[in-house]
């Protein structure tokens, strides 16, 4: 029985963390990767995600070395409807650049690499009718078998606006002011705590640094507190192109607080990239589930006696059936 209770606790966390609904009982952060979940944080939830990082870049052909420190930050808010999320995100970086040729010299750079405000909306949710796929509390095999319909992803769209300061050293020459950003985000939740997220992003549209990028993230929940992930990101533009790899993990400190860390690297030397980040996510949870009128209450606020007796009979019958099913399937 102790094993059975432990299994139920782990399974409940796995379902919540995988995001089978907009709002989850525990915090659902986009960190430590850079991809965005298709799901929002839930209405009346304010969530902060922040992470300082260290980044080393060595450009061999240019004999240039950049040592940088910075911070990524995001604020997310679920507004009006469950599928809608407003957010502001950015990256501020300070870089010490050294040229390692015969005449060594240094320069210091600092500014926002990105600063974006936007809105994300879930346009398709295959898990909306989750009641049809309630977890089987009495069969391990039933809960962990592969389901073909899990290949159908949740889909969200994102529209945002970037702001780049004039003479920003981290953007192409002449890129300044506001520019549009759009994204499509998909998410698959598989059994066993696996989550697969894809982002397709078109950034700084209409500028000389109009980037296209894709991000593929695979996450696995190990237990009720630990999660690991691997991520691939491709970036393509006339200003910068790269293929980055990330991996790391997160620790659920409490239902509203998460710690994380990750490494970033690539396989080229124009420049080579090695980055380390640590971070945290925290939410202020003011979410309230909508009340459902199931017709069980009368005008005076009291339940019908007939309905109450019927519910009791159905409850006793359900409990009896569950006990019988439990005895049959406990060894599955």
N, C-alpha and C positions, 0 to 999 in steps of 0.2 A: 504493500500500500504506500509506503514512503517513496518507493521508486515511481509509482504511478503519479503521485502528487508532484514530484519533481519534474517528471516528463510533461505534465500539463502546464507547469509554470514556464518551462523552456519553450514549449510550443506556442503558448500565448504571446510571449515576447517576440518570437520569430514572426508570427503573423502581423503583429503591430509594427515591428521595425520595417517589414517589407512594404508597408504602405497600402494595405488593402482598402483603405478609405482615406479621405482627405485628412481628417484629424486622427491622430494616434495617441494611445495612452502614454507613450514615451516619446521623447523628442526625436524628430526625424530630420537630421541635418544633411546638407549637401557636402559638408566637409568629411574627410580631408581631401577628397578629389576636387576637381574644378567643374565637373559636369553638374547639370541641374536636373533634379527629379521632375517627373511629369506632374507630381501631386503638390498641392499647396500645403501650408502649415495648418490650415483650418481657420474658420472664422473666429475673430476676436483673439487670435494668438499673435503675439509679438515675439519674434525670434532674432537673436543676434549671433552671428558667426564670425569669429575673428582669429587670425593666426599670424604671428610674426614669422619671418623666414630669413634664411641666409642663402645667397646664390652666388656661385662662382662660374664665370664664363671665360673661356680662353679661345681667342680667335687666332689660330696658328698662322694663316697666311698674312694677317695684318700685324702680327707680333703685338697683340693687344690682350690685356687681362683686365677683366671687370670683377671687382669684389663688391657685392651689394648686400644691403640689409633693407628689409621692407616689412610691410604688413598688408595682408588681405582682410577686407571687412565686408560684411553683408548685414543688412537689416531687412527682415521680411515681415509682412503683415497680411493676414487673411481678412478680406473686406467683403461685406455684403453677402456673397455667395460662397459656398464651399469650394467650387473650382477656381475662384479668383484669388490671386496673390499679387500684392504690390511689393516692390523691393528696390533698394538702392545698394549698389555694390561698387567697390573700387579697390585699387592697389596703389599704395604710395611707396616709392622706392628711393633710396639714396645709394649712389654708386661711386666708388673710387676707381677711376680708370687709369691704368698704367700701360704705356707703350714700351715694350721690352726690346726695342731695336738698339742700334748703337748710341743714339741720343735719347736716353730714357727721360720721360716726362710724365707728369700726372695731371689729372683734372678731376673735379668733383661734380657730379650731376645729381639732381634731386627734383622730383615732381611726381604727379599722379601718372602712372602708366595707363590706368583706366579709371573712369568715373562715370557710372551709368545708372540711370533711373528707368524703371520699366514695370511692365505688368505681364503676368503669366496666367493663362486660362486653360483649364483642362477641357478639351473638346470631345474626348472619347474616353470612357472609363469601362473596361470590360469586367471590372470587379464590383460594379455598382450593385449587381444582384448577388451579392456575396452570400445571401441567405440560402441560395441554392447549393452553395459549396461550404457549408458549415463544417468545421473540423469534426472528425469522428473521434470522440473521446475514448473509444474502446478498442481502436485498431491502429497500431503503428503503421502497418503496411498501407492501409487505406489513405493515411495522411501523407505518406512519403512516396507514393507511386506517381509516375509522370502523368501529367494531364495535357493532352494535345492542345486544348484551348488556352493553355498558359502561353502559347506562342503568339497569341494576339496581344499586342502591347496597348497600354494606356498612351494617349497622345495629347500633348499640350502645345500651345503656341505662345510665343513670347514676342513682345514688341517693346523696344526701349530707345532711349536717346543717350548717346555719349556726349561728354563734354571734354574737350581738349584745350588746355591753355595755350596761348601764343608762345612760340619758340620752345615748345616742349622737347627736351632732348631724347625722349623715348618714342617719339612719333616721327613720321616722315616730314620733310620740310614743307611748310605751307598748310599742314593739317592743323586746324584750330576751330574753335566754336563747337556747335552741335552737329551731330550726324546720326542717322538712324542705325538701329541694330535689330535684327530679327532672328528668331531661332525656332526650330521644331525639336521638341524633346519627347522621347518615347521611353517606356518603362515596362519591363516584363518581371513579374514576380513568380518565381518557380518554387516548387516544394523543396524542403530542406534548408530554407533560409537563403537561397540564391536570388539575387536581384541584378538585372541587366539593364543599364541605362545607355541610351544613345542621344547625343546632341548634334545637330547640324546648324551651324551658326554663320550668318553673313554680317560682318561687323564694319563700322565706319563706311557705310554705303555712300557712294558718290564722291569719295575723297581719293587722294593719291595713296592711301593705305587701306584699301578696301579688302579686308581679310576674309577668306573662307576657311572655316575650321570644322573638324569633326572630333567628337570625344566619345570614346567607348569605355564604359566602366562596368566591371563585374565585382559585386560585393557578396561576401559570405558571412553570415552570422555564425560564430563558433558556439556561443552559448548565450545566456541571458545578459551578458555584459560586454563580451568581446566581439568585434567585427573586423575583418580584414578585407582589403580590396586591391585590385590591379586596374590600371587605366592606361589607355593609349590616346594621344592627342596629336592630330595632324593640323598644321597651319600652313596656308598658302597665300602669298601676296607678292607684289613686286618689291615690297619693302623688307619682308622677312618670311622665311619658310623654315619649317622644322618638323621633326617627328619626336615627340616627347613620350617618355614612359614614366609612370608613377606607381608606387605601391606603398602600402602602409596599413594602419589600423586605427580603430577608435575604441574607447572604453566608456561605457555608460556609467557615470558616477551616481546619478540619480535620474528619476524620470524626466527631469527638466534640464539636466546638465550633462554634457559630453566632453571628453578630452580626446585629442587625436594627434597623430604624427604621420609624416609621409616623406619619402625621398623622390626626387625628380632627376632624370638623366636622359641623355640622348646618345647617339652613336656617331656623330660627325664632329668636325673640328672647326666649323665656320659659323658659330663657335661651338665648342663643347660645353655642355651644361651639367652642373651638379648642384642640386638644391636640397635643403632640409627645412622642413616647416613643423612647427608644433602649434596647436590651436585649441580652441574651446568653442562650444556652442551652448547657448542658454536661452530658455524661452520663458516668457510671462504668459501663463495659461489662463485666459479668461473665457475659454470656450464653454458653451452650453449647448447640449443636444436639444434639438427641436422636440417639443412635446407632440406626441401623436395621439389624436383623438380616436380611440378604438371603439367608441360607443358603449363603454362600460359604466359611464357615469350619468346620473340623472341630473335634472336641473338644480336640485338642492345640494349637489356635491356628494351624495352618498351612492354607493354602488348598489345595483339591483341585487336583492337577496337571492333571486333565482339564478342570476348570472354568477354570483359569488359561489353558490353551491355547485354549479356546473363546472366552474373553474377548479374547485377543490377536487371533484371527481376526476376531471381530466388530468390534474396534477398527480393524483395518487396512481392513476392508470399509467401515466408516463413514467413515473418513478419505478413502478413495478417492471415495466418493459425494459427500462434502462438497466435495472439490476440483472435481469435475465440475459440481456445482451452483453453486459459486462462480464458475466461468468463465462459466456461462450467465447468471447473474443479477447480476453485479457492476455492470452498467450500468443496472439497474432504477431 
